[in-house]
């Protein structure tokens, strides 16, 4: 795991594609972008996230109702073939939405530290730079009595912009699955599909603006912008909340 960026702001746009369309897009992107160096040669890696929420799914409803300022808390594991141990490094993250801007604040803890913290409020020892984020997480956990609610997992292929587009990142998520009952983040169980197996979620992430070549490319291929949340979709598939139909933006 690389040295983490503790916080950042960016814009995120999401699109739903089939696998064939995603492969076509990826081939075109290779002319402008490079595979993420933190993945394999194709920029691929696997992600598993454990989401925390209130008993009545406050964070879910804030997303569905379009609340302009909303937050959620999760523990994120970058998967490998190695067994997850108490010492495995994970990210504990607050993902926040303020109007159209996505903000993240996160700390790196061991798996045991993260679970003890989020489940039992055992405060980990961190440096002064991480302390404000830990304090914000404590406030969220205490104020809302947050509990583990859902796990999502998927394979991600990521690309990053060159020197002309340094803040640009485009990701393609496939094999999107969820678990609602078995919430052990160290488990290698696959879970159920949250979307049809041939679907891919494409995300465009930028600091300031989307490059002209990319907006033109999206328009030429008639790729539809979609409001979709993996966490919300997983809860709906698990029938933990009423099923809603996402609308194209």
GUPATOR-641090 format. One record per residue: residue number from 1; x negated, y negated, z of N, C-alpha, C in turn; residue in three letters. Coordinates in Angstrom, 3 decimals. Example, Ala and Ser with C-alpha at 12.3 -4.5 7.8 and 13.67 -1.06 7.14 Angstrom:
BEGIN
<1 <-13.190 5.690 7.800> <-12.300 4.500 7.800> <-13.200 3.300 7.800> "ALA">
<2 <-12.850 2.250 7.080> <-13.670 1.060 7.140> <-12.900 -0.030 7.870> "SER">
//
This chain:
BEGIN
<1 <-0.857 1.194 0.000> <0.000 0.000 0.000> <-0.888 -1.236 0.000> "UNK">
<2 <-0.591 -2.172 -0.865> <-1.386 -3.378 -0.989> <-1.079 -4.323 0.160> "UNK">
<3 <-1.893 -5.372 0.304> <-1.607 -6.411 1.283> <-0.294 -7.081 0.926> "UNK">
<4 <0.673 -7.129 1.842> <2.014 -7.572 1.474> <2.158 -9.080 1.368> "UNK">
<5 <3.031 -9.502 0.466> <3.497 -10.882 0.471> <4.610 -10.954 1.498> "UNK">
<6 <4.467 -11.823 2.483> <5.419 -11.824 3.595> <6.763 -12.419 3.211> "UNK">
<7 <6.778 -13.383 2.295> <8.052 -13.988 1.909> <7.936 -14.566 0.510> "UNK">
<8 <9.071 -14.632 -0.190> <9.088 -15.231 -1.517> <10.520 -15.538 -1.907> "UNK">
<9 <10.658 -16.497 -2.847> <11.949 -16.894 -3.396> <11.951 -16.593 -4.887> "UNK">
<10 <13.098 -16.183 -5.406> <13.173 -15.968 -6.842> <14.628 -15.834 -7.269> "UNK">
<11 <14.817 -15.889 -8.578> <16.121 -15.647 -9.173> <16.146 -14.209 -9.680> "UNK">
<12 <17.293 -13.549 -9.519> <17.436 -12.172 -9.978> <18.681 -12.042 -10.845> "UNK">
<13 <18.514 -11.407 -11.998> <19.629 -11.113 -12.900> <19.647 -9.611 -13.150> "UNK">
<14 <20.849 -9.008 -13.142> <20.964 -7.566 -13.289> <21.807 -7.206 -14.506> "UNK">
<15 <21.405 -6.092 -15.144> <22.085 -5.599 -16.333> <22.230 -4.084 -16.219> "UNK">
<16 <23.306 -3.547 -16.753> <23.534 -2.108 -16.736> <23.398 -1.561 -18.155> "UNK">
<17 <22.471 -0.622 -18.343> <22.183 -0.065 -19.662> <22.289 1.456 -19.624> "UNK">
<18 <22.410 2.062 -20.819> <22.224 3.506 -20.890> <20.734 3.770 -21.118> "UNK">
<19 <20.322 5.007 -20.966> <18.899 5.325 -21.033> <18.293 5.014 -22.401> "UNK">
<20 <19.033 5.265 -23.459> <18.505 5.002 -24.801> <18.247 3.512 -25.003> "UNK">
<21 <19.202 2.686 -24.580> <19.018 1.237 -24.702> <17.854 0.771 -23.842> "UNK">
<22 <17.740 1.340 -22.639> <16.643 0.959 -21.742> <15.296 1.276 -22.380> "UNK">
<23 <15.176 2.441 -23.024> <13.911 2.803 -23.689> <13.582 1.819 -24.798> "UNK">
<24 <14.586 1.382 -25.552> <14.359 0.401 -26.609> <13.872 -0.925 -26.034> "UNK">
<25 <14.494 -1.343 -24.944> <14.094 -2.600 -24.309> <12.666 -2.505 -23.797> "UNK">
<26 <12.342 -1.385 -23.164> <10.998 -1.202 -22.613> <9.948 -1.277 -23.714> "UNK">
<27 <10.208 -0.653 -24.842> <9.246 -0.690 -25.937> <9.006 -2.113 -26.420> "UNK">
<28 <10.071 -2.912 -26.483> <9.926 -4.313 -26.906> <9.184 -5.135 -25.844> "UNK">
<29 <9.452 -4.849 -24.573> <8.813 -5.619 -23.500> <7.303 -5.429 -23.468> "UNK">
<30 <6.851 -4.291 -23.946> <5.415 -4.007 -23.908> <4.600 -5.003 -24.727> "UNK">
<31 <5.256 -5.713 -25.653> <4.559 -6.740 -26.434> <4.301 -8.003 -25.610> "UNK">
<32 <5.016 -8.153 -24.497> <4.944 -9.383 -23.708> <4.503 -9.162 -22.259> "UNK">
<33 <4.639 -7.932 -21.777> <4.414 -7.673 -20.360> <3.544 -6.430 -20.181> "UNK">
<34 <3.055 -6.250 -18.950> <2.211 -5.101 -18.628> <2.856 -4.264 -17.527> "UNK">
<35 <2.593 -2.951 -17.501> <3.114 -2.122 -16.413> <2.583 -2.601 -15.070> "UNK">
<36 <3.410 -2.512 -14.056> <3.018 -2.889 -12.702> <1.835 -2.026 -12.255> "UNK">
<37 <0.763 -2.681 -11.846> <-0.452 -1.963 -11.472> <-0.278 -1.108 -10.227> "UNK">
<38 <0.765 -1.365 -9.435> <0.966 -0.597 -8.206> <1.730 0.705 -8.455> "UNK">
<39 <2.197 0.909 -9.694> <2.813 2.175 -10.057> <1.809 3.057 -10.776> "UNK">
<40 <2.309 4.049 -11.521> <1.413 4.867 -12.327> <1.071 4.122 -13.623> "UNK">
<41 <0.569 4.824 -14.636> <0.152 4.155 -15.864> <1.317 3.495 -16.590> "UNK">
<42 <2.518 3.997 -16.343> <3.720 3.403 -16.953> <4.388 2.383 -16.025> "UNK">
<43 <3.785 2.137 -14.879> <4.370 1.208 -13.921> <5.500 1.820 -13.106> "UNK">
<44 <5.542 3.142 -12.989> <6.654 3.828 -12.331> <6.304 4.243 -10.906> "UNK">
<45 <7.304 4.217 -10.044> <7.186 4.705 -8.671> <8.601 4.931 -8.131> "UNK">
<46 <8.698 5.594 -6.986> <9.987 5.911 -6.393> <10.204 5.101 -5.114> "UNK">
<47 <11.439 4.650 -4.936> <11.803 3.824 -3.785> <12.952 4.462 -3.020> "UNK">
<48 <12.872 4.415 -1.700> <13.981 4.818 -0.840> <14.183 3.737 0.213> "UNK">
<49 <15.433 3.317 0.406> <15.740 2.232 1.336> <16.847 2.645 2.296> "UNK">
<50 <16.647 2.353 3.574> <17.657 2.581 4.600> <18.260 1.235 4.967> "UNK">
<51 <19.569 1.095 4.748> <20.254 -0.170 4.982> <20.969 -0.169 6.339> "UNK">
<52 <20.908 -1.319 6.995> <21.593 -1.525 8.269> <22.766 -2.482 8.055> "UNK">
<53 <23.843 -2.237 8.784> <25.025 -3.079 8.663> <25.827 -2.952 9.949> "UNK">
<54 <26.894 -3.735 10.056> <27.766 -3.660 11.219> <28.721 -2.477 11.074> "UNK">
<55 <29.460 -2.220 12.131> <30.414 -1.114 12.094> <31.471 -1.312 11.014> "UNK">
<56 <31.869 -2.557 10.785> <32.885 -2.837 9.759> <32.275 -3.364 8.459> "UNK">
<57 <30.980 -3.126 8.256> <30.286 -3.416 6.995> <30.347 -4.901 6.631> "UNK">
<58 <29.958 -5.725 7.547> <29.960 -7.179 7.331> <29.124 -7.575 6.115> "UNK">
<59 <27.925 -7.009 5.992> <27.041 -7.409 4.897> <27.621 -7.005 3.553> "UNK">
<60 <28.262 -5.850 3.520> <28.937 -5.424 2.293> <30.000 -6.437 1.888> "UNK">
<61 <30.868 -6.820 2.810> <31.961 -7.727 2.490> <31.467 -9.123 2.140> "UNK">
<62 <30.367 -9.554 2.741> <29.808 -10.853 2.368> <29.370 -10.852 0.910> "UNK">
<63 <28.805 -9.727 0.457> <28.411 -9.611 -0.947> <29.636 -9.600 -1.846> "UNK">
<64 <30.616 -8.755 -1.536> <31.805 -8.608 -2.366> <32.581 -9.915 -2.463> "UNK">
<65 <32.672 -10.640 -1.364> <33.444 -11.881 -1.341> <32.649 -13.076 -1.864> "UNK">
<66 <31.386 -12.850 -2.226> <30.591 -13.907 -2.838> <30.179 -15.013 -1.891> "UNK">
<67 <29.964 -14.670 -0.608> <29.506 -15.673 0.355> <28.165 -16.233 -0.125> "UNK">
<68 <28.062 -17.550 -0.171> <26.878 -18.175 -0.774> <25.607 -17.968 0.047> "UNK">
<69 <25.769 -17.853 1.363> <24.605 -17.558 2.203> <24.843 -16.218 2.884> "UNK">
<70 <24.046 -15.233 2.549> <24.227 -13.912 3.130> <22.872 -13.214 3.262> "UNK">
<71 <22.826 -12.270 4.202> <21.592 -11.538 4.461> <21.893 -10.056 4.662> "UNK">
<72 <20.864 -9.241 4.493> <20.965 -7.837 4.876> <19.582 -7.353 5.303> "UNK">
<73 <19.600 -6.307 6.093> <18.369 -5.767 6.661> <18.172 -4.341 6.175> "UNK">
<74 <16.944 -4.010 5.799> <16.657 -2.654 5.341> <15.223 -2.273 5.664> "UNK">
<75 <14.988 -0.961 5.679> <13.644 -0.403 5.755> <13.369 0.235 4.412> "UNK">
<76 <12.266 -0.136 3.800> <11.961 0.335 2.441> <10.698 1.182 2.445> "UNK">
<77 <10.827 2.367 1.844> <9.722 3.309 1.746> <9.335 3.481 0.281> "UNK">
<78 <8.052 3.282 -0.013> <7.528 3.585 -1.343> <7.068 5.040 -1.307> "UNK">
<79 <7.815 5.882 -2.035> <7.644 7.324 -1.933> <6.319 7.795 -2.534> "UNK">
<80 <5.851 8.924 -2.021> <4.715 9.629 -2.589> <4.955 11.120 -2.374> "UNK">
<81 <4.043 11.924 -2.849> <4.185 13.369 -2.650> <3.845 13.778 -1.221> "UNK">
<82 <3.247 12.869 -0.469> <2.860 13.173 0.912> <4.069 13.166 1.845> "UNK">
<83 <3.998 13.975 2.867> <5.034 14.018 3.881> <5.045 12.706 4.664> "UNK">
<84 <6.237 12.204 4.962> <6.350 10.993 5.774> <6.049 11.340 7.224> "UNK">
<85 <5.116 10.599 7.814> <4.744 10.813 9.209> <5.002 9.540 9.998> "UNK">
<86 <4.788 9.612 11.301> <4.960 8.428 12.150> <4.073 7.275 11.714> "UNK">
<87 <2.953 7.596 11.060> <1.984 6.564 10.685> <2.166 6.056 9.254> "UNK">
<88 <3.104 6.632 8.512> <3.358 6.173 7.143> <3.796 4.711 7.156> "UNK">
<89 <3.242 3.910 6.260> <3.576 2.488 6.213> <4.894 2.261 5.466> "UNK">
<90 <5.728 1.394 6.012> <6.998 1.020 5.387> <7.171 -0.489 5.493> "UNK">
<91 <8.076 -1.028 4.695> <8.451 -2.431 4.793> <9.765 -2.540 5.566> "UNK">
<92 <9.835 -3.444 6.507> <11.117 -3.845 7.092> <11.422 -5.221 6.509> "UNK">
<93 <12.581 -5.349 5.867> <12.866 -6.536 5.065> <14.204 -7.175 5.422> "UNK">
<94 <14.216 -8.480 5.363> <15.462 -9.244 5.287> <15.575 -9.734 3.853> "UNK">
<95 <16.635 -9.326 3.176> <16.905 -9.844 1.833> <18.051 -10.833 1.960> "UNK">
<96 <17.808 -12.035 1.513> <18.760 -13.128 1.725> <19.135 -13.763 0.396> "UNK">
<97 <20.372 -14.144 0.299> <20.856 -14.846 -0.899> <21.348 -16.218 -0.470> "UNK">
<98 <20.816 -17.262 -1.088> <21.242 -18.627 -0.834> <21.631 -19.236 -2.168> "UNK">
<99 <22.966 -19.353 -2.395> <23.484 -19.731 -3.701> <22.966 -18.734 -4.739> "UNK">
<100 <22.169 -19.162 -5.680> <21.691 -18.253 -6.727> <20.256 -17.781 -6.487> "UNK">
<101 <19.660 -18.201 -5.393> <18.267 -17.872 -5.121> <18.179 -16.689 -4.155> "UNK">
<102 <17.379 -15.696 -4.517> <17.122 -14.556 -3.643> <15.835 -14.803 -2.874> "UNK">
<103 <15.897 -14.582 -1.569> <14.738 -14.782 -0.707> <14.477 -13.495 0.070> "UNK">
<104 <13.208 -13.170 0.240> <12.836 -11.999 1.033> <11.815 -12.385 2.083> "UNK">
<105 <11.985 -11.781 3.241> <10.994 -11.880 4.307> <10.769 -10.469 4.825> "UNK">
<106 <9.517 -10.080 4.977> <9.262 -8.695 5.340> <7.968 -8.533 6.126> "UNK">
<107 <7.908 -7.427 6.837> <6.700 -7.066 7.581> <6.385 -5.600 7.282> "UNK">
<108 <5.122 -5.254 7.389> <4.699 -3.869 7.230> <4.508 -3.265 8.614> "UNK">
<109 <5.197 -2.149 8.864> <5.066 -1.413 10.119> <4.842 0.056 9.798> "UNK">
<110 <4.439 0.819 10.811> <4.438 2.265 10.629> <5.892 2.745 10.667> "UNK">
<111 <6.116 3.936 10.154> <7.460 4.506 10.151> <8.025 4.566 11.568> "UNK">
<112 <7.237 5.010 12.513> <7.714 5.100 13.896> <8.033 3.721 14.456> "UNK">
<113 <7.143 2.751 14.218> <7.402 1.395 14.708> <8.696 0.838 14.128> "UNK">
<114 <8.900 1.068 12.835> <10.091 0.537 12.169> <11.362 1.158 12.735> "UNK">
<115 <11.375 2.477 12.924> <12.557 3.146 13.442> <12.818 2.759 14.897> "UNK">
<116 <11.772 2.688 15.705> <11.941 2.282 17.099> <12.461 0.854 17.192> "UNK">
<117 <11.988 0.016 16.299> <12.403 -1.387 16.298> <13.858 -1.533 15.871> "UNK">
<118 <14.195 -1.010 14.701> <15.534 -1.221 14.155> <16.614 -0.425 14.886> "UNK">
<119 <16.265 0.725 15.448> <17.265 1.553 16.124> <17.357 1.283 17.620> "UNK">
<120 <16.222 0.948 18.244> <16.196 0.821 19.703> <15.650 -0.513 20.194> "UNK">
<121 <15.383 -1.427 19.271> <14.879 -2.764 19.606> <13.586 -2.729 20.434> "UNK">
<122 <12.736 -1.752 20.140> <11.405 -1.733 20.733> <10.519 -2.628 19.868> "UNK">
<123 <10.119 -3.748 20.401> <9.446 -4.778 19.614> <8.026 -4.345 19.269> "UNK">
<124 <7.679 -4.305 17.988> <6.314 -3.913 17.609> <5.326 -5.045 17.855> "UNK">
<125 <4.072 -4.671 18.001> <3.018 -5.662 18.118> <2.620 -6.105 16.711> "UNK">
<126 <2.764 -7.399 16.443> <2.431 -7.937 15.122> <1.605 -9.202 15.284> "UNK">
<127 <0.976 -9.631 14.206> <0.219 -10.864 14.222> <1.126 -12.082 14.233> "UNK">
<128 <0.560 -13.233 14.464> <1.348 -14.460 14.588> <2.060 -14.813 13.283> "UNK">
<129 <1.498 -14.418 12.136> <2.142 -14.726 10.858> <3.441 -13.946 10.687> "UNK">
<130 <3.509 -12.756 11.283> <4.705 -11.924 11.157> <5.733 -12.185 12.249> "UNK">
<131 <5.335 -12.870 13.288> <6.214 -13.045 14.440> <7.533 -13.738 14.108> "UNK">
<132 <7.563 -14.820 13.297> <8.855 -15.449 12.969> <9.828 -14.492 12.277> "UNK">
<133 <9.315 -13.602 11.423> <10.187 -12.653 10.736> <10.734 -11.633 11.737> "UNK">
<134 <9.881 -11.153 12.611> <10.320 -10.207 13.649> <11.399 -10.837 14.515> "UNK">
<135 <11.218 -12.090 14.887> <12.205 -12.767 15.727> <13.545 -12.916 14.999> "UNK">
<136 <13.503 -13.195 13.705> <14.742 -13.284 12.922> <15.433 -11.925 12.858> "UNK">
<137 <14.660 -10.868 12.698> <15.229 -9.522 12.665> <15.851 -9.149 14.009> "UNK">
<138 <15.195 -9.514 15.089> <15.754 -9.262 16.426> <17.106 -9.942 16.564> "UNK">
<139 <17.172 -11.189 16.102> <18.444 -11.926 16.174> <19.538 -11.209 15.388> "UNK">
<140 <19.224 -10.754 14.180> <20.212 -10.043 13.364> <20.653 -8.746 14.039> "UNK">
<141 <19.688 -7.970 14.510> <19.999 -6.683 15.118> <20.857 -6.844 16.364> "UNK">
<142 <20.530 -7.843 17.193> <21.267 -8.054 18.435> <22.634 -8.682 18.190> "UNK">
<143 <22.657 -9.719 17.398> <23.895 -10.470 17.188> <24.970 -9.613 16.540> "UNK">
<144 <24.576 -8.789 15.577> <25.553 -8.020 14.807> <25.610 -6.547 15.200> "UNK">
<145 <24.783 -6.148 16.178> <24.746 -4.747 16.609> <24.611 -3.831 15.397> "UNK">
<146 <23.561 -4.049 14.615> <23.374 -3.339 13.359> <23.014 -1.874 13.579> "UNK">
<147 <23.546 -1.030 12.681> <23.303 0.404 12.727> <22.941 0.895 11.325> "UNK">
<148 <22.212 2.021 11.227> <21.948 2.603 9.902> <23.261 2.992 9.233> "UNK">
<149 <23.422 2.615 7.964> <24.690 2.875 7.286> <24.544 3.641 5.977> "UNK">
<150 <23.424 3.489 5.300> <23.340 4.105 3.966> <21.885 4.139 3.503> "UNK">
<151 <21.556 5.166 2.741> <20.249 5.271 2.091> <20.444 5.254 0.581> "UNK">
<152 <19.628 4.488 -0.103> <19.602 4.517 -1.565> <18.208 4.937 -2.019> "UNK">
<153 <18.153 5.606 -3.171> <16.855 5.995 -3.728> <16.947 5.980 -5.243> "UNK">
<154 <15.829 5.707 -5.889> <15.794 5.673 -7.343> <14.359 5.618 -7.824> "UNK">
<155 <14.182 5.913 -9.104> <12.887 5.765 -9.746> <12.858 4.409 -10.429> "UNK">
<156 <11.767 3.696 -10.236> <11.632 2.354 -10.809> <10.442 2.299 -11.755> "UNK">
<157 <10.669 1.689 -12.917> <9.583 1.367 -13.843> <9.526 -0.153 -13.920> "UNK">
<158 <8.384 -0.714 -13.577> <8.272 -2.157 -13.425> <7.226 -2.742 -14.365> "UNK">
<159 <7.524 -3.946 -14.850> <6.617 -4.682 -15.721> <6.438 -6.099 -15.185> "UNK">
<160 <5.252 -6.649 -15.370> <4.953 -7.987 -14.874> <4.495 -8.872 -16.030> "UNK">
<161 <4.756 -10.172 -15.896> <4.391 -11.113 -16.934> <2.900 -11.388 -16.980> "UNK">
<162 <2.457 -11.967 -18.106> <1.048 -12.323 -18.239> <0.818 -13.726 -17.700> "UNK">
<163 <-0.315 -14.326 -18.074> <-0.653 -15.654 -17.557> <0.329 -16.734 -18.017> "UNK">
<164 <1.038 -16.474 -19.110> <2.037 -17.431 -19.579> <3.323 -17.361 -18.757> "UNK">
<165 <3.597 -16.196 -18.196> <4.815 -15.987 -17.390> <4.435 -15.306 -16.077> "UNK">
<166 <3.667 -15.982 -15.216> <3.123 -15.327 -14.021> <4.166 -14.891 -13.000> "UNK">
<167 <5.325 -15.525 -12.981> <6.343 -15.161 -11.994> <7.355 -14.160 -12.498> "UNK">
<168 <7.186 -13.697 -13.726> <8.188 -12.819 -14.335> <7.959 -11.360 -13.951> "UNK">
<169 <9.064 -10.692 -13.619> <9.031 -9.260 -13.300> <10.324 -8.640 -13.819> "UNK">
<170 <10.206 -7.546 -14.559> <11.382 -6.836 -15.076> <11.272 -5.386 -14.639> "UNK">
<171 <12.340 -4.870 -14.030> <12.330 -3.498 -13.538> <13.487 -2.705 -14.128> "UNK">
<172 <13.287 -1.385 -14.229> <14.291 -0.468 -14.749> <14.461 0.660 -13.731> "UNK">
<173 <15.640 0.755 -13.131> <15.900 1.736 -12.085> <16.800 2.846 -12.620> "UNK">
<174 <16.345 4.085 -12.485> <17.091 5.253 -12.946> <17.182 6.279 -11.829> "UNK">
<175 <17.978 7.334 -12.078> <18.200 8.374 -11.072> <18.666 7.744 -9.757> "UNK">
<176 <19.677 6.891 -9.854> <20.147 6.124 -8.704> <21.048 6.990 -7.828> "UNK">
<177 <20.610 7.222 -6.604> <21.304 8.119 -5.695> <21.523 7.468 -4.333> "UNK">
<178 <22.356 8.106 -3.528> <22.651 7.582 -2.196> <22.894 8.733 -1.224> "UNK">
<179 <22.721 8.426 0.058> <23.121 9.326 1.133> <23.833 8.501 2.196> "UNK">
<180 <24.973 8.953 2.618> <25.730 8.257 3.661> <25.656 8.989 4.990> "UNK">
<181 <25.447 10.306 4.955> <25.467 11.092 6.182> <24.068 11.399 6.699> "UNK">
<182 <23.203 11.887 5.835> <21.831 12.219 6.234> <20.979 10.958 6.105> "UNK">
<183 <20.835 10.230 7.215> <20.160 8.929 7.163> <18.737 8.982 7.713> "UNK">
<184 <18.088 10.117 7.536> <16.687 10.269 7.907> <15.838 9.806 6.726> "UNK">
<185 <15.160 8.687 6.901> <14.380 8.102 5.807> <13.233 9.014 5.379> "UNK">
<186 <12.811 9.905 6.253> <11.706 10.804 5.914> <12.166 12.031 5.139> "UNK">
<187 <13.466 12.221 5.017> <14.002 13.387 4.310> <13.750 13.265 2.810> "UNK">
<188 <13.487 14.390 2.184> <13.271 14.410 0.735> <14.536 14.834 -0.014> "UNK">
<189 <15.677 14.891 0.691> <16.920 15.256 0.031> <17.283 14.210 -1.014> "UNK">
<190 <17.815 14.669 -2.146> <18.070 13.782 -3.270> <19.306 12.910 -3.072> "UNK">
<191 <20.357 13.442 -2.482> <21.596 12.696 -2.375> <22.411 12.792 -3.650> "UNK">
<192 <23.533 12.084 -3.679> <24.453 12.106 -4.820> <24.230 10.887 -5.714> "UNK">
<193 <24.635 11.008 -6.974> <24.511 9.875 -7.888> <25.493 8.778 -7.495> "UNK">
<194 <25.016 7.538 -7.466> <25.904 6.397 -7.231> <26.431 5.827 -8.550> "UNK">
<195 <25.703 6.102 -9.635> <26.099 5.735 -10.994> <25.922 6.970 -11.874> "UNK">
<196 <26.583 7.031 -13.025> <26.360 8.170 -13.920> <24.876 8.379 -14.201> "UNK">
<197 <24.483 9.627 -14.382> <23.068 9.982 -14.501> <22.379 9.300 -15.677> "UNK">
<198 <23.138 8.883 -16.696> <22.526 8.263 -17.873> <22.495 6.745 -17.787> "UNK">
<199 <22.788 6.189 -16.622> <22.789 4.726 -16.467> <21.454 4.236 -15.903> "UNK">
<200 <21.104 3.015 -16.279> <19.883 2.358 -15.816> <20.223 0.927 -15.418> "UNK">
<201 <19.744 0.497 -14.271> <19.913 -0.888 -13.836> <18.628 -1.648 -14.162> "UNK">
<202 <18.758 -2.633 -15.013> <17.638 -3.504 -15.380> <17.750 -4.793 -14.585> "UNK">
<203 <16.648 -5.196 -13.963> <16.633 -6.439 -13.188> <15.540 -7.359 -13.727> "UNK">
<204 <15.917 -8.602 -13.960> <14.970 -9.641 -14.373> <14.770 -10.572 -13.183> "UNK">
<205 <13.519 -10.751 -12.776> <13.203 -11.551 -11.597> <12.194 -12.623 -11.983> "UNK">
<206 <12.537 -13.863 -11.691> <11.675 -14.984 -12.070> <11.606 -15.983 -10.924> "UNK">
<207 <10.509 -16.735 -10.882> <10.374 -17.774 -9.865> <11.127 -19.045 -10.250> "UNK">
<208 <11.060 -19.425 -11.522> <11.651 -20.690 -11.944> <12.643 -20.519 -13.089> "UNK">
<209 <12.199 -19.944 -14.179> <13.060 -19.861 -15.362> <12.753 -18.588 -16.120> "UNK">
<210 <13.733 -18.112 -16.877> <13.524 -16.956 -17.740> <12.871 -17.426 -19.033> "UNK">
<211 <11.814 -16.796 -19.481> <11.156 -17.214 -20.726> <12.126 -17.167 -21.909> "UNK">
<212 <11.923 -18.075 -22.841> <12.820 -18.158 -24.008> <12.859 -16.849 -24.777> "UNK">
<213 <11.702 -16.192 -24.957> <11.678 -14.953 -25.734> <12.550 -13.879 -25.093> "UNK">
<214 <12.648 -13.895 -23.750> <13.444 -12.876 -23.079> <14.941 -13.183 -23.170> "UNK">
<215 <15.320 -14.445 -23.029> <16.742 -14.805 -23.163> <17.217 -14.503 -24.583> "UNK">
<216 <16.365 -14.774 -25.561> <16.704 -14.489 -26.952> <16.838 -12.985 -27.186> "UNK">
<217 <15.951 -12.230 -26.579> <15.975 -10.778 -26.724> <17.250 -10.192 -26.108> "UNK">
<218 <17.623 -10.657 -24.928> <18.840 -10.186 -24.259> <20.067 -10.498 -25.110> "UNK">
<219 <20.105 -11.718 -25.668> <21.247 -12.115 -26.492> <21.316 -11.279 -27.768> "UNK">
<220 <20.173 -11.049 -28.414> <20.145 -10.281 -29.662> <20.636 -8.852 -29.462> "UNK">
<221 <20.376 -8.290 -28.289> <20.763 -6.900 -28.021> <22.092 -6.810 -27.276> "UNK">
<222 <22.744 -7.963 -27.105> <24.066 -7.993 -26.475> <24.070 -7.281 -25.120> "UNK">
<223 <23.029 -7.505 -24.329> <22.929 -6.898 -23.006> <23.762 -7.730 -22.032> "UNK">
<224 <24.704 -7.084 -21.362> <25.664 -7.791 -20.523> <25.153 -7.973 -19.091> "UNK">
<225 <25.211 -9.213 -18.643> <24.899 -9.510 -17.252> <25.990 -8.924 -16.365> "UNK">
<226 <25.585 -8.302 -15.254> <26.565 -7.648 -14.395> <26.260 -7.930 -12.930> "UNK">
<227 <27.301 -8.202 -12.169> <27.162 -8.322 -10.720> <27.244 -6.923 -10.134> "UNK">
<228 <26.120 -6.407 -9.691> <26.110 -5.052 -9.145> <25.103 -4.973 -8.007> "UNK">
<229 <25.489 -4.303 -6.968> <24.629 -4.085 -5.814> <24.518 -2.594 -5.577> "UNK">
<230 <23.299 -2.084 -5.470> <23.119 -0.655 -5.221> <23.729 -0.273 -3.875> "UNK">
<231 <23.511 -1.106 -2.874> <24.067 -0.816 -1.547> <25.591 -0.763 -1.592> "UNK">
<232 <26.210 -1.743 -2.206> <27.677 -1.778 -2.284> <28.213 -0.605 -3.093> "UNK">
<233 <27.565 -0.313 -4.218> <28.005 0.801 -5.056> <27.919 2.115 -4.287> "UNK">
<234 <26.842 2.291 -3.517> <26.678 3.518 -2.737> <27.787 3.672 -1.707> "UNK">
<235 <28.127 2.593 -1.001> <29.190 2.667 0.000> <30.532 2.994 -0.641> "UNK">
<236 <30.773 2.447 -1.822> <32.033 2.736 -2.515> <32.081 4.191 -2.975> "UNK">
<237 <30.967 4.694 -3.497> <30.926 6.096 -3.908> <31.118 7.028 -2.717> "UNK">
<238 <30.620 6.621 -1.566> <30.767 7.425 -0.348> <32.149 7.278 0.277> "UNK">
<239 <32.972 6.387 -0.315> <34.318 6.103 0.190> <34.286 5.572 1.615> "UNK">
<240 <33.204 4.872 1.941> <33.112 4.212 3.247> <33.865 2.892 3.243> "UNK">
<241 <34.093 2.349 2.045> <34.824 1.089 1.863> <35.740 1.275 0.657> "UNK">
<242 <36.727 0.397 0.479> <37.597 0.502 -0.710> <36.786 0.311 -1.984> "UNK">
<243 <37.117 1.085 -3.003> <36.417 0.980 -4.278> <36.851 -0.287 -5.023> "UNK">
<244 <35.876 -1.034 -5.518> <36.141 -2.239 -6.277> <35.507 -2.113 -7.650> "UNK">
<245 <36.039 -2.834 -8.605> <35.465 -2.836 -9.945> <34.624 -4.080 -10.132> "UNK">
<246 <33.348 -3.904 -10.463> <32.490 -5.043 -10.703> <32.880 -5.738 -12.006> "UNK">
<247 <32.714 -7.026 -12.009> <33.074 -7.816 -13.183> <31.812 -8.332 -13.856> "UNK">
<248 <31.870 -8.383 -15.187> <30.753 -8.982 -15.895> <30.681 -10.460 -15.578> "UNK">
<249 <29.464 -10.968 -15.406> <29.257 -12.384 -15.118> <29.425 -13.192 -16.407> "UNK">
//
